[in-house]
Amino acid sequence: MTTINNNLTIGSIIVGTCDNLSHEGVGICHIPSENQLFTIFVENLLPSEKAQIKITKLTKNYGYGEIVSIYADTRSPLRSNPPCPSYAICGGCNIMHLNYQASLNFKKSMLTETLRKIGKLDNPNVQPVIGMDNPSYYRNKVQVPFQNESNKTICGFFARNTHQVIPLKECLIQPPISTEIVNFIKNLCNEFKIAGYNEQNQTGLIRHVLVRTNNDLSAIMIVLVLTQNNLPSKSQIISKIIKRYPNVSSIIINVNDQKTNTILGKNCYPIYGNDYIEDTLLGLKFRIGAKSFYQVNHVQTEKLYATALKLANLQKTDVLIDAYCGIGTIGLIASKMVKQVYAVEIVQEAIENAMINAKINKINNISFKCQKAEEQIIKWQKQNIKADAIVVDPPRKGCDEKLLATIIQMEIKKIIYISCDPATLARDLKYLTSKGYEIKIIQPVDMFPYTSNLETVVQLYRK
Ligand SMILES: C[S@@+](CC[C@H](N)C(=O)[O-])C[C@H]1O[C@@H](n2cnc3c(N)ncnc32)[C@H](O)[C@@H]1O
């Protein structure tokens, strides 16, 4: 070891003990410096571990460091050897160095703390996280960036906190066939001189490849995200893909010519097979378009939906609203338990999928609207629709306050809130509990093993 001191300069090596984990699973150390405690975030360090830490970045109020070595006698019993060879550099997973049960406990306490701090809930009764029996190869959607490096097209995930692509080898959270297909397409790009994208000067043709698989891998969708709708050697590329991977049922070009971090552009052009992929969930069939949302972890989605619908405690006479419905999954599964479902979603393609999904499953007691949920619910209120229950499943930014205010005005008895972001969930629960709703059950579900992301279902009743 070179230097050990508490002078906080970039490159200096200090000794610190991890007190806690941040919400992203990063170790937090408090280092005495100039008569006060200074916070240093250290990736991969676990609570109570003492380590020599190299300072890599400093701001006025906190800094970042990387582990040089952990004192062996302080090594956490919760530590596990990450099974992924790229874990140390890849930005995909961030808590693979915690054993799986410890990662579930971490998620539970992170959620509890967020509900206390942001939600101002005194004693949130968070249930143990519903885990996955085999938490690997679960992602049914993979989106891999393509770039240009020394006139070669490369692909892989971004290295942690950067846009630098690291080669895609084995990935433990997506099916091996998805990894294989992405690398196969990369090789085709080099064979047919299709240049990877350059973010700086926005040159090159191929920006991303998205692969979506159904649960039994009998159907595979490939989306080539290009800067323009012009794929050289298109028919040769298609036939090589199909010959090698006969289960590919759909190849689509998506055009994204904007300077943006958003992966998909506005327009899709199917070049082979269907413009959807079909999957089965809790006994129903669902068509999913390239731009439609679909939960990424099949096994856990069935547990999530079953939990949500059990908590909804639906009656045959109930009217249910499914807000942020995507391709209609929750509303359609719930439809046999209730009298009528009203569903709303903002993405046109998802609503088109949802309507077809109702047809192929022969479900007639559901109607879909393509609209902002916060606007559509006001229309339903004006139409005097009396809902007994509502499922809200918003994106990470949570529910629009207008939607929550209308739920309150409509006096909807039961709310099932499905959230993929504890912070916005806590904000919305604070609002709902201040306006007469009572939280009965908070049930987290591990949809994203090896990452710090968490899905939560909350059951609320109007007092
Ligand atoms: C987390 S997904 C849930 C989808 C669906 N419930 C499911 O489980 O598959 C959130 C959905 O909300 C949609 N969305 C985003 N903002 C919206 C808004 N303001 N109004 C309606 N839908 C919205 C997204 O397009 C996405 O389909």
The ligand as an SDF file (V2000), in Angstrom:
LIG
                    3D

 27 29  0  0  0  0  0  0  0  0999 V2000
  -44.7940    0.7350  -15.4070 C   0  0  0  0  0  0  0  0  0  0  0  0
  -45.6530    0.6900  -16.9160 S   0  0  0  0  0  0  0  0  0  0  0  0
  -47.0130   -0.3220  -16.4690 C   0  0  0  0  0  0  0  0  0  0  0  0
  -47.7810   -0.9200  -17.6180 C   0  0  0  0  0  0  0  0  0  0  0  0
  -48.7150   -2.0780  -17.2690 C   0  0  0  0  0  0  0  0  0  0  0  0
  -49.5140   -1.8080  -16.1210 N   0  0  0  0  0  0  0  0  0  0  0  0
  -47.9430   -3.3610  -17.0970 C   0  0  0  0  0  0  0  0  0  0  0  0
  -47.8460   -3.9050  -15.9740 O   0  0  0  0  0  0  0  0  0  0  0  0
  -47.4150   -3.8870  -18.0860 O   0  0  0  0  0  0  0  0  0  0  0  0
  -46.2690    2.2960  -17.0270 C   0  0  0  0  0  0  0  0  0  0  0  0
  -47.0680    2.5880  -18.2530 C   0  0  0  0  0  0  0  0  0  0  0  0
  -47.5810    3.9210  -18.1430 O   0  0  0  0  0  0  0  0  0  0  0  0
  -47.5760    4.5340  -19.4280 C   0  0  0  0  0  0  0  0  0  0  0  0
  -47.6610    5.9880  -19.1730 N   0  0  0  0  0  0  0  0  0  0  0  0
  -46.6680    6.8620  -18.8910 C   0  0  0  0  0  0  0  0  0  0  0  0
  -47.1710    8.0740  -18.6090 N   0  0  0  0  0  0  0  0  0  0  0  0
  -48.5170    7.9650  -18.7100 C   0  0  0  0  0  0  0  0  0  0  0  0
  -49.6010    8.8650  -18.5150 C   0  0  0  0  0  0  0  0  0  0  0  0
  -49.4080   10.1250  -18.1500 N   0  0  0  0  0  0  0  0  0  0  0  0
  -50.8520    8.4040  -18.6880 N   0  0  0  0  0  0  0  0  0  0  0  0
  -51.0830    7.1230  -19.0540 C   0  0  0  0  0  0  0  0  0  0  0  0
  -50.0930    6.2220  -19.2460 N   0  0  0  0  0  0  0  0  0  0  0  0
  -48.8320    6.6320  -19.0720 C   0  0  0  0  0  0  0  0  0  0  0  0
  -46.3050    4.0020  -20.0650 C   0  0  0  0  0  0  0  0  0  0  0  0
  -46.3740    4.0990  -21.4650 O   0  0  0  0  0  0  0  0  0  0  0  0
  -46.3050    2.5420  -19.5610 C   0  0  0  0  0  0  0  0  0  0  0  0
  -46.9960    1.7130  -20.4540 O   0  0  0  0  0  0  0  0  0  0  0  0
  1  2  1  0
  2  3  1  0
  2 10  1  0
  3  4  1  0
  4  5  1  0
  5  6  1  0
  5  7  1  0
  7  8  2  0
  7  9  1  0
 10 11  1  0
 11 12  1  0
 11 26  1  0
 12 13  1  0
 13 14  1  0
 13 24  1  0
 14 15  1  0
 14 23  1  0
 15 16  2  0
 16 17  1  0
 17 18  1  0
 17 23  2  0
 18 19  1  0
 18 20  2  0
 20 21  1  0
 21 22  2  0
 22 23  1  0
 24 25  1  0
 24 26  1  0
 26 27  1  0
M  CHG  2   2   1   9  -1
M  END
$$$$
